[in-house]
Amino acid sequence: MKGKKRLRRKLPGRPLKREMQSLTRTIGQPPGTLLHIGEQKTGSALITVFGYDEAHEFHCTVNSLSECMAWKEWPGVLWINIDGLHDVTLIEEAGRLYNIHPLTQEDILHTGQRPKIEDFEGYLFLVLRTLEVDPASAEITEEQLSMVIGKNYVLTFQEKPGDMFQAVRERIKSPGTGIRKRRADYLAYALIDAVVDSYFLILEELESHIELLDQELFAASGHDTFQSIYGLKKELILLRKSVRPMREIINSISRDHYKVIDDAATWPFFRDVYDNVILIIETIETYRDIVIGMYDTWLAIVNNRMNEIMKVLTTIATIFMPLSFMAGVYGMNFRSMPGLEWQWGFYALLGVMGLIVAGMLVFFRTRKWF
Protein backbone atom coordinates (compact mmCIF):
# COMPACT_ATOMS: atom_id res chain seq x y z
CA MET A 1 0.00 0.00 0.00
CA LYS A 2 1.94 2.99 -1.31
CA GLY A 3 1.99 6.19 0.70
CA LYS A 4 0.67 4.44 3.80
CA LYS A 5 2.64 3.22 6.75
CA ARG A 6 1.83 -0.39 7.54
CA LEU A 7 0.62 -0.95 11.07
CA ARG A 8 2.96 -2.66 13.49
CA ARG A 9 1.53 -2.29 16.97
CA LYS A 10 2.73 -3.99 20.11
CA LEU A 11 0.26 -5.47 22.52
CA PRO A 12 -0.40 -3.05 25.40
CA GLY A 13 -0.35 -3.53 29.12
CA ARG A 14 2.13 -4.94 31.56
CA PRO A 15 2.73 -8.72 31.50
CA LEU A 16 0.14 -10.52 33.62
CA LYS A 17 2.65 -13.10 34.85
CA ARG A 18 5.01 -10.43 36.17
CA GLU A 19 2.13 -8.62 37.89
CA MET A 20 0.92 -11.82 39.56
CA GLN A 21 4.45 -12.62 40.73
CA SER A 22 4.64 -9.18 42.32
CA LEU A 23 1.28 -9.60 44.05
CA THR A 24 2.34 -12.92 45.58
CA ARG A 25 4.84 -10.96 47.67
CA THR A 26 1.92 -9.61 49.71
CA ILE A 27 0.69 -13.06 50.74
CA GLY A 28 0.83 -13.40 54.52
CA GLN A 29 1.48 -9.69 55.08
CA PRO A 30 -0.85 -7.83 57.48
CA PRO A 31 -3.13 -5.07 56.07
CA GLY A 32 -1.36 -1.76 55.70
CA THR A 33 2.08 -3.27 55.04
CA LEU A 34 4.00 -0.79 52.90
CA LEU A 35 5.50 -2.71 49.99
CA HIS A 36 6.01 -1.38 46.50
CA ILE A 37 4.31 -3.54 43.87
CA GLY A 38 5.16 -2.59 40.30
CA GLU A 39 8.01 -1.55 38.06
CA GLN A 40 10.59 0.99 39.16
CA LYS A 41 10.02 3.64 36.51
CA THR A 42 12.31 6.40 37.77
CA GLY A 43 15.70 6.28 39.42
CA SER A 44 15.03 8.79 42.17
CA ALA A 45 11.80 10.30 43.47
CA LEU A 46 10.98 13.85 42.40
CA ILE A 47 8.93 16.10 44.68
CA THR A 48 7.41 19.30 43.30
CA VAL A 49 5.37 21.76 45.34
CA PHE A 50 2.86 24.37 44.17
CA GLY A 51 1.23 26.80 46.56
CA TYR A 52 -1.17 29.52 45.52
CA ASP A 53 -4.10 31.74 46.31
CA GLU A 54 -5.68 34.52 44.27
CA ALA A 55 -2.84 36.97 44.96
CA HIS A 56 0.24 34.78 45.45
CA GLU A 57 1.89 31.73 43.92
CA PHE A 58 5.09 29.81 44.47
CA HIS A 59 6.51 26.55 43.14
CA CYS A 60 9.69 24.66 43.83
CA THR A 61 11.33 21.26 43.91
CA VAL A 62 12.29 19.82 47.30
CA ASN A 63 14.47 16.90 48.31
CA SER A 64 12.40 15.78 51.30
CA LEU A 65 8.81 16.09 52.46
CA SER A 66 10.07 17.44 55.76
CA GLU A 67 10.72 20.69 53.90
CA CYS A 68 6.96 20.92 53.29
CA MET A 69 6.20 21.24 57.01
CA ALA A 70 6.50 25.02 56.76
CA TRP A 71 3.66 25.11 54.18
CA LYS A 72 1.29 22.76 55.99
CA GLU A 73 -0.65 25.68 57.47
CA TRP A 74 -0.60 27.60 54.19
CA PRO A 75 -3.98 29.39 53.96
CA GLY A 76 -4.16 28.92 50.21
CA VAL A 77 -4.05 25.71 48.18
CA LEU A 78 -1.04 23.41 48.33
CA TRP A 79 -0.30 20.81 45.65
CA ILE A 80 2.48 18.30 46.28
CA ASN A 81 3.31 15.95 43.43
CA ILE A 82 5.57 12.91 43.97
CA ASP A 83 7.03 11.13 40.93
CA GLY A 84 8.36 7.68 41.78
CA LEU A 85 6.61 5.17 44.03
CA HIS A 86 9.47 2.76 44.70
CA ASP A 87 10.65 4.90 47.65
CA VAL A 88 8.54 3.36 50.43
CA THR A 89 10.09 5.67 53.05
CA LEU A 90 8.90 8.71 51.13
CA ILE A 91 5.31 7.45 50.99
CA GLU A 92 5.43 6.66 54.69
CA GLU A 93 6.70 10.19 55.40
CA ALA A 94 3.81 11.66 53.40
CA GLY A 95 1.44 9.54 55.46
CA ARG A 96 2.80 10.93 58.71
CA LEU A 97 2.78 14.51 57.46
CA TYR A 98 -0.86 14.49 56.32
CA ASN A 99 -2.27 11.74 58.52
CA ILE A 100 -2.89 9.34 55.64
CA HIS A 101 -4.29 5.94 56.61
CA PRO A 102 -1.89 2.96 56.23
CA LEU A 103 -4.36 1.25 53.87
CA THR A 104 -4.25 4.31 51.63
CA GLN A 105 -0.46 4.24 51.65
CA GLU A 106 -0.59 0.55 50.75
CA ASP A 107 -2.89 1.25 47.79
CA ILE A 108 -0.57 4.01 46.59
CA LEU A 109 2.35 1.58 46.51
CA HIS A 110 0.37 -1.21 44.81
CA THR A 111 0.38 0.12 41.26
CA GLY A 112 -2.10 -2.41 39.88
CA GLN A 113 -5.13 -0.89 41.60
CA ARG A 114 -8.47 -0.58 39.86
CA PRO A 115 -9.69 3.05 39.58
CA LYS A 116 -11.72 3.82 42.70
CA ILE A 117 -12.74 6.45 45.24
CA GLU A 118 -12.58 6.09 49.03
CA ASP A 119 -13.65 8.52 51.75
CA PHE A 120 -11.46 8.80 54.86
CA GLU A 121 -11.56 11.10 57.83
CA GLY A 122 -10.18 14.39 56.63
CA TYR A 123 -9.42 13.47 53.01
CA LEU A 124 -10.70 11.80 49.85
CA PHE A 125 -8.61 9.16 48.11
CA LEU A 126 -8.78 8.52 44.34
CA VAL A 127 -6.99 6.03 42.12
CA LEU A 128 -6.95 6.73 38.37
CA ARG A 129 -5.27 5.11 35.38
CA THR A 130 -3.32 7.36 33.03
CA LEU A 131 -2.58 6.33 29.45
CA GLU A 132 -0.01 7.74 27.07
CA VAL A 133 1.18 6.85 23.57
CA ASP A 134 4.89 6.24 23.16
CA PRO A 135 5.86 8.28 20.05
CA ALA A 136 8.67 5.88 19.16
CA SER A 137 6.83 2.56 19.30
CA ALA A 138 3.18 3.79 19.11
CA GLU A 139 2.57 1.58 22.15
CA ILE A 140 0.05 2.64 24.80
CA THR A 141 1.65 2.78 28.26
CA GLU A 142 -0.42 2.58 31.43
CA GLU A 143 0.35 4.06 34.85
CA GLN A 144 -1.38 4.57 38.16
CA LEU A 145 -2.18 8.02 39.50
CA SER A 146 -3.11 8.22 43.18
CA MET A 147 -4.68 11.41 44.53
CA VAL A 148 -5.30 12.51 48.12
CA ILE A 149 -7.68 15.48 48.34
CA GLY A 150 -7.83 17.46 51.57
CA LYS A 151 -9.59 20.67 52.50
CA ASN A 152 -6.74 22.89 51.36
CA TYR A 153 -4.26 20.49 49.74
CA VAL A 154 -3.93 17.88 47.01
CA LEU A 155 -1.29 15.15 46.97
CA THR A 156 -0.62 13.28 43.73
CA PHE A 157 1.55 10.19 43.37
CA GLN A 158 2.78 9.12 39.92
CA GLU A 159 4.99 6.27 38.80
CA LYS A 160 7.19 8.49 36.64
CA PRO A 161 7.52 12.16 35.64
CA GLY A 162 5.32 13.35 32.80
CA ASP A 163 3.85 16.47 31.22
CA MET A 164 0.18 15.48 31.47
CA PHE A 165 -0.40 18.22 34.07
CA GLN A 166 1.74 20.87 32.40
CA ALA A 167 -1.32 22.90 31.35
CA VAL A 168 -2.57 22.88 34.96
CA ARG A 169 0.81 24.11 36.18
CA GLU A 170 0.77 26.95 33.66
CA ARG A 171 -2.71 28.01 34.80
CA ILE A 172 -1.51 28.07 38.40
CA LYS A 173 1.45 30.24 37.48
CA SER A 174 -0.72 32.74 35.60
CA PRO A 175 -2.41 35.37 37.82
CA GLY A 176 -6.12 35.97 37.41
CA THR A 177 -6.98 32.45 36.24
CA GLY A 178 -10.02 30.64 37.61
CA ILE A 179 -7.96 28.00 39.35
CA ARG A 180 -6.21 30.67 41.43
CA LYS A 181 -9.58 31.87 42.76
CA ARG A 182 -10.86 28.46 43.89
CA ARG A 183 -10.06 25.83 46.49
CA ALA A 184 -8.36 22.45 46.46
CA ASP A 185 -11.42 20.58 45.17
CA TYR A 186 -11.24 22.64 41.96
CA LEU A 187 -7.56 21.74 41.62
CA ALA A 188 -8.56 18.07 41.92
CA TYR A 189 -11.15 18.64 39.20
CA ALA A 190 -8.50 20.23 36.94
CA LEU A 191 -6.17 17.25 37.40
CA ILE A 192 -8.94 14.72 36.74
CA ASP A 193 -10.00 16.72 33.69
CA ALA A 194 -6.41 16.58 32.39
CA VAL A 195 -6.45 12.79 32.74
CA VAL A 196 -9.77 12.58 30.86
CA ASP A 197 -8.45 14.88 28.13
CA SER A 198 -5.51 12.51 27.64
CA TYR A 199 -8.01 9.77 26.84
CA PHE A 200 -9.24 11.86 23.91
CA LEU A 201 -5.68 11.93 22.56
CA ILE A 202 -5.56 8.13 22.84
CA LEU A 203 -8.87 7.86 20.97
CA GLU A 204 -7.58 10.16 18.24
CA GLU A 205 -4.51 7.97 17.86
CA LEU A 206 -6.62 4.82 17.73
CA GLU A 207 -8.97 6.37 15.19
CA SER A 208 -6.09 7.10 12.80
CA HIS A 209 -4.85 3.52 13.13
CA ILE A 210 -8.34 2.13 12.56
CA GLU A 211 -8.66 4.19 9.36
CA LEU A 212 -5.28 2.99 8.07
CA LEU A 213 -6.05 -0.59 8.98
CA ASP A 214 -9.43 -0.40 7.26
CA GLN A 215 -7.68 0.61 4.02
CA GLU A 216 -5.02 -2.03 4.47
CA LEU A 217 -7.57 -4.74 5.21
CA PHE A 218 -8.63 -5.23 1.57
CA ALA A 219 -5.15 -4.64 0.14
CA ALA A 220 -3.23 -7.18 2.21
CA SER A 221 -5.07 -9.50 4.56
CA GLY A 222 -2.06 -11.40 5.83
CA HIS A 223 -0.86 -12.34 9.28
CA ASP A 224 0.45 -8.81 9.92
CA THR A 225 -3.05 -7.42 9.39
CA PHE A 226 -4.46 -9.89 11.87
CA GLN A 227 -1.81 -8.88 14.44
CA SER A 228 -2.72 -5.22 13.95
CA ILE A 229 -6.43 -5.93 14.47
CA TYR A 230 -5.67 -7.99 17.55
CA GLY A 231 -3.42 -5.23 18.92
CA LEU A 232 -6.17 -2.61 18.45
CA LYS A 233 -8.64 -4.89 20.21
CA LYS A 234 -6.30 -5.26 23.20
CA GLU A 235 -5.73 -1.50 23.38
CA LEU A 236 -9.46 -0.80 23.37
CA ILE A 237 -9.92 -3.31 26.20
CA LEU A 238 -7.17 -1.56 28.16
CA LEU A 239 -8.76 1.86 27.52
CA ARG A 240 -12.20 0.63 28.54
CA LYS A 241 -10.82 -0.85 31.78
CA SER A 242 -9.26 2.52 32.60
CA VAL A 243 -12.21 4.74 31.66
CA ARG A 244 -15.33 2.87 32.75
CA PRO A 245 -14.59 3.14 36.51
CA MET A 246 -14.19 6.89 36.02
CA ARG A 247 -17.94 7.11 35.49
CA GLU A 248 -18.49 5.55 38.92
CA ILE A 249 -15.97 7.92 40.53
CA ILE A 250 -17.45 11.13 39.12
CA ASN A 251 -20.99 9.95 39.82
CA SER A 252 -20.00 9.12 43.39
CA ILE A 253 -18.62 12.62 43.96
CA SER A 254 -22.04 14.10 43.14
CA ARG A 255 -24.11 11.49 44.93
CA ASP A 256 -22.31 11.04 48.24
CA HIS A 257 -21.49 14.71 49.03
CA TYR A 258 -17.95 14.39 50.35
CA LYS A 259 -16.78 16.92 52.92
CA VAL A 260 -13.77 18.09 50.93
CA ILE A 261 -15.87 18.75 47.80
CA ASP A 262 -17.89 21.96 47.56
CA ASP A 263 -20.97 20.69 45.75
CA ALA A 264 -22.37 24.09 44.83
CA ALA A 265 -19.13 25.56 43.44
CA THR A 266 -17.37 22.53 41.95
CA TRP A 267 -20.01 20.01 40.96
CA PRO A 268 -20.89 21.74 37.62
CA PHE A 269 -17.28 21.20 36.56
CA PHE A 270 -17.34 17.54 37.60
CA ARG A 271 -20.59 17.16 35.67
CA ASP A 272 -18.76 18.38 32.56
CA VAL A 273 -16.06 15.76 33.19
CA TYR A 274 -18.81 13.16 33.61
CA ASP A 275 -20.24 14.08 30.19
CA ASN A 276 -16.80 13.70 28.64
CA VAL A 277 -16.32 10.31 30.29
CA ILE A 278 -19.67 9.12 28.92
CA LEU A 279 -18.65 10.33 25.45
CA ILE A 280 -15.33 8.50 25.70
CA ILE A 281 -17.01 5.27 26.82
CA GLU A 282 -19.48 5.44 23.93
CA THR A 283 -16.65 6.13 21.47
CA ILE A 284 -14.67 3.18 22.83
CA GLU A 285 -17.67 0.89 22.37
CA THR A 286 -18.10 2.18 18.80
CA TYR A 287 -14.43 1.58 18.01
CA ARG A 288 -14.66 -1.85 19.60
CA ASP A 289 -17.59 -2.77 17.35
CA ILE A 290 -15.66 -1.49 14.33
CA VAL A 291 -12.59 -3.56 15.21
CA ILE A 292 -14.68 -6.67 15.82
CA GLY A 293 -16.32 -6.06 12.44
CA MET A 294 -12.88 -5.71 10.86
CA TYR A 295 -11.86 -9.00 12.43
CA ASP A 296 -14.94 -10.70 10.98
CA THR A 297 -14.21 -9.09 7.61
CA TRP A 298 -10.61 -10.35 7.76
CA LEU A 299 -11.85 -13.88 8.41
CA ALA A 300 -14.34 -13.59 5.53
CA ILE A 301 -11.63 -12.33 3.15
CA VAL A 302 -9.23 -15.10 4.15
CA ASN A 303 -11.94 -17.74 3.80
CA ASN A 304 -13.02 -16.31 0.45
CA ARG A 305 -9.46 -16.40 -0.86
CA MET A 306 -9.11 -19.95 0.36
CA ASN A 307 -12.34 -20.87 -1.42
CA GLU A 308 -11.06 -19.27 -4.64
CA ILE A 309 -7.84 -21.28 -4.41
CA MET A 310 -9.75 -24.48 -3.69
CA LYS A 311 -12.08 -23.79 -6.64
CA VAL A 312 -9.18 -23.38 -9.05
CA LEU A 313 -7.46 -26.51 -7.76
CA THR A 314 -10.71 -28.48 -7.92
CA THR A 315 -11.30 -27.33 -11.52
CA ILE A 316 -7.81 -28.39 -12.56
CA ALA A 317 -8.15 -31.75 -10.81
CA THR A 318 -11.58 -32.36 -12.41
CA ILE A 319 -10.23 -31.60 -15.89
CA PHE A 320 -7.32 -33.98 -15.49
CA MET A 321 -9.39 -36.84 -14.13
CA PRO A 322 -10.71 -38.09 -17.54
CA LEU A 323 -7.33 -37.36 -19.12
CA SER A 324 -5.58 -39.43 -16.49
CA PHE A 325 -8.15 -42.22 -17.03
CA MET A 326 -7.55 -42.34 -20.79
CA ALA A 327 -3.77 -42.18 -20.36
CA GLY A 328 -3.98 -44.95 -17.77
CA VAL A 329 -6.05 -47.21 -20.03
CA TYR A 330 -3.77 -46.87 -23.02
CA GLY A 331 -0.75 -47.20 -20.82
CA MET A 332 -1.57 -50.80 -19.84
CA ASN A 333 0.81 -53.51 -21.07
CA PHE A 334 -1.62 -55.54 -23.19
CA ARG A 335 -0.43 -56.71 -26.64
CA SER A 336 -3.87 -56.61 -28.25
CA MET A 337 -5.56 -53.23 -27.77
CA PRO A 338 -7.62 -51.28 -30.32
CA GLY A 339 -5.65 -48.53 -32.01
CA LEU A 340 -2.19 -49.60 -30.84
CA GLU A 341 -1.08 -50.43 -34.36
CA TRP A 342 -2.79 -47.40 -35.97
CA GLN A 343 -0.25 -44.78 -37.06
CA TRP A 344 -2.61 -41.90 -36.18
CA GLY A 345 -3.73 -43.37 -32.84
CA PHE A 346 -1.57 -41.16 -30.65
CA TYR A 347 -2.74 -37.98 -32.38
CA ALA A 348 -6.33 -39.12 -32.26
CA LEU A 349 -6.04 -39.68 -28.49
CA LEU A 350 -4.60 -36.20 -28.03
CA GLY A 351 -7.45 -34.75 -30.06
CA VAL A 352 -10.05 -36.53 -27.95
CA MET A 353 -8.33 -35.26 -24.79
CA GLY A 354 -8.38 -31.73 -26.19
CA LEU A 355 -12.09 -31.97 -26.99
CA ILE A 356 -12.78 -33.24 -23.46
CA VAL A 357 -10.87 -30.31 -21.91
CA ALA A 358 -12.64 -27.77 -24.15
CA GLY A 359 -16.02 -29.29 -23.43
CA MET A 360 -15.47 -29.26 -19.67
CA LEU A 361 -14.27 -25.64 -19.76
CA VAL A 362 -17.37 -24.60 -21.72
CA PHE A 363 -19.58 -26.49 -19.28
CA PHE A 364 -17.87 -24.87 -16.21
CA ARG A 365 -18.17 -21.46 -17.83
CA THR A 366 -21.88 -21.82 -18.55
CA ARG A 367 -22.44 -22.82 -14.90
CA LYS A 368 -20.37 -19.76 -13.82
CA TRP A 369 -18.05 -21.88 -11.71
CA PHE A 370 -15.11 -19.67 -12.71
QUIVENUR-V659329 format. One record per residue. RES is the residue in one letter. PHI is phi as a letter, one per 30 degrees, with the letter a starting at -180 (999 if undefined). D_FIRST is the distance of its C-alpha to the first C-alpha in Angstrom with 2 decimals. Layout:
# QUIVENUR-V659329
<<RES;PHI;D_FIRST> <RES;PHI;D_FIRST>>
This chain:
# QUIVENUR-V659329
<<M;999;0.00> <K;d;3.79> <G;i;6.54> <K;b;5.88> <K;d;7.93> <R;d;7.77> <L;d;11.13> <R;b;14.06> <R;c;17.19> <K;d;20.69> <L;d;23.18> <P;d;25.59> <G;j;29.33> <R;d;32.01> <P;d;32.80> <L;d;35.23> <K;d;37.32> <R;d;37.98> <E;d;38.92> <M;d;41.30> <Q;d;42.87> <S;d;43.56> <L;d;45.10> <T;d;47.43> <R;d;49.15> <T;d;50.67> <I;d;52.40> <G;i;56.15> <Q;d;55.94> <P;d;58.02> <P;e;56.38> <G;i;55.75> <T;d;55.18> <L;d;53.05> <L;b;50.36> <H;d;46.90> <I;c;44.22> <G;k;40.71> <E;d;38.92> <Q;d;40.58> <K;c;38.03> <T;b;40.24> <G;d;42.90> <S;b;45.62> <A;d;46.21> <L;b;45.93> <I;c;48.33> <T;c;47.98> <V;b;50.58> <F;b;50.53> <G;b;53.73> <Y;a;54.26> <D;b;56.29> <E;d;56.42> <A;c;58.27> <H;b;57.23> <E;a;54.22> <F;b;53.78> <H;a;51.07> <C;a;51.22> <T;c;50.08> <V;c;52.74> <N;c;53.19> <S;b;55.08> <L;d;55.58> <S;d;59.29> <E;d;58.72> <C;d;57.67> <M;e;61.15> <A;d;62.37> <W;c;59.83> <K;d;60.45> <E;c;62.94> <W;e;60.82> <P;d;61.58> <G;d;58.09> <V;c;54.76> <L;c;53.71> <W;b;50.18> <I;c;49.83> <N;c;46.38> <I;c;46.16> <D;c;42.99> <G;j;43.30> <L;c;44.82> <H;d;45.77> <D;d;49.07> <V;d;51.26> <T;d;54.30> <L;d;52.62> <I;d;51.81> <E;d;55.37> <E;d;56.73> <A;d;54.79> <G;d;56.29> <R;d;59.78> <L;d;59.33> <Y;c;58.16> <N;h;59.73> <I;d;56.49> <H;d;57.08> <P;e;56.34> <L;d;54.06> <T;d;51.99> <Q;d;51.82> <E;d;50.76> <D;d;47.89> <I;d;46.76> <L;d;46.59> <H;d;44.83> <T;d;41.26> <G;c;40.01> <Q;d;41.93> <R;d;40.75> <P;e;40.86> <K;a;44.44> <I;b;47.44> <E;b;50.99> <D;c;54.19> <F;c;56.73> <E;d;60.01> <G;j;59.31> <Y;a;55.50> <L;c;52.33> <F;c;49.72> <L;b;46.00> <V;b;43.12> <L;b;39.57> <R;c;36.13> <T;c;34.00> <L;b;30.24> <E;b;28.15> <V;c;24.58> <D;d;24.48> <P;d;22.47> <A;d;21.84> <S;c;20.63> <A;i;19.74> <E;c;22.36> <I;d;24.94> <T;c;28.44> <E;c;31.54> <E;b;35.08> <Q;c;38.46> <L;c;40.37> <S;c;44.07> <M;b;46.20> <V;c;50.00> <I;c;51.34> <G;c;55.01> <K;d;57.23> <N;b;56.64> <Y;a;53.97> <V;b;50.45> <L;c;49.37> <T;b;45.71> <F;b;44.58> <Q;c;41.05> <E;d;39.62> <K;a;38.30> <P;d;38.40> <G;a;35.81> <D;c;35.51> <M;d;35.07> <F;c;38.64> <Q;d;38.58> <A;d;38.84> <V;d;41.86> <R;d;43.48> <E;d;43.13> <R;d;44.75> <I;d;47.59> <K;d;48.18> <S;d;48.37> <P;d;51.84> <G;i;52.26> <T;d;49.14> <G;d;49.54> <I;d;48.95> <R;d;51.92> <K;c;54.18> <R;c;53.42> <R;c;54.13> <A;d;52.27> <D;d;50.93> <Y;d;48.99> <L;d;47.56> <A;d;46.45> <Y;e;44.81> <A;d;42.96> <L;d;41.65> <I;d;40.58> <D;d;38.91> <A;d;36.95> <V;d;35.73> <V;d;34.73> <D;d;32.93> <S;d;30.84> <Y;d;29.67> <F;d;28.24> <L;d;26.14> <I;d;24.87> <L;d;24.09> <E;d;22.21> <E;d;20.07> <L;d;19.52> <E;d;18.75> <S;d;15.86> <H;d;14.43> <I;d;15.22> <E;d;13.43> <L;d;10.10> <L;d;10.85> <D;d;11.91> <Q;d;8.69> <E;d;7.02> <L;e;10.34> <F;d;10.21> <A;d;6.93> <A;b;8.18> <S;c;11.70> <G;c;12.97> <H;d;15.46> <D;d;13.28> <T;d;12.35> <F;d;16.08> <Q;d;17.05> <S;d;15.14> <I;d;16.91> <Y;d;20.10> <G;d;19.93> <L;d;19.63> <K;d;22.52> <K;d;24.61> <E;d;24.12> <L;d;25.22> <I;d;28.21> <L;d;29.10> <L;d;28.94> <R;d;31.04> <K;d;33.58> <S;d;33.98> <V;c;34.26> <R;e;36.28> <P;d;39.44> <M;d;39.32> <R;d;40.40> <E;d;43.44> <I;d;44.28> <I;d;44.26> <N;d;46.10> <S;d;48.64> <I;d;49.38> <S;d;50.45> <R;d;52.27> <D;c;54.28> <H;h;55.51> <Y;d;55.36> <K;d;58.04> <V;d;55.77> <I;c;53.74> <D;d;55.35> <D;e;54.42> <A;d;55.59> <A;d;53.91> <T;c;50.69> <W;e;49.78> <P;e;48.21> <F;d;45.66> <F;d;44.97> <R;d;44.62> <D;d;41.83> <V;d;40.10> <Y;d;40.70> <D;d;38.98> <N;d;35.92> <V;d;35.92> <I;d;36.14> <L;d;33.20> <I;d;31.11> <I;d;32.19> <E;d;31.33> <T;d;27.85> <I;d;27.32> <E;d;28.52> <T;d;26.19> <Y;d;23.13> <R;d;24.54> <D;d;24.87> <I;d;21.28> <V;d;20.06> <I;d;22.59> <G;d;21.40> <M;d;17.78> <Y;d;19.40> <D;d;21.41> <T;d;18.51> <W;d;16.73> <L;d;20.10> <A;d;20.52> <I;d;17.24> <V;d;18.18> <N;d;21.72> <N;d;20.87> <R;d;18.95> <M;d;21.93> <N;d;24.28> <E;d;22.70> <I;d;23.10> <M;d;26.61> <K;d;27.49> <V;d;26.70> <L;d;28.62> <T;d;31.44> <T;d;31.74> <I;d;32.01> <A;d;34.51> <T;d;36.54> <I;d;36.82> <F;d;38.05> <M;d;40.56> <P;d;43.29> <L;d;42.61> <S;d;43.10> <F;d;46.25> <M;d;47.77> <A;d;46.99> <G;d;48.50> <V;d;51.64> <Y;d;52.35> <G;c;51.59> <M;d;54.56> <N;c;57.51> <F;c;60.20> <R;d;62.66> <S;c;63.38> <M;b;60.30> <P;d;60.06> <G;i;58.41> <L;d;58.45> <E;c;61.04> <W;d;59.57> <Q;d;58.12> <W;c;55.42> <G;d;54.53> <F;d;51.34> <Y;d;49.98> <A;d;51.10> <L;d;49.22> <L;d;46.01> <G;d;46.55> <V;d;47.09> <M;d;43.90> <G;d;41.99> <L;d;43.55> <I;d;42.64> <V;d;38.95> <A;d;38.91> <G;d;40.79> <M;d;38.50> <L;d;35.38> <V;d;37.12> <F;d;38.16> <F;d;34.65> <R;d;33.30> <T;d;36.04> <R;d;35.30> <K;h;31.56> <W;d;30.68> <F;a;27.86>>
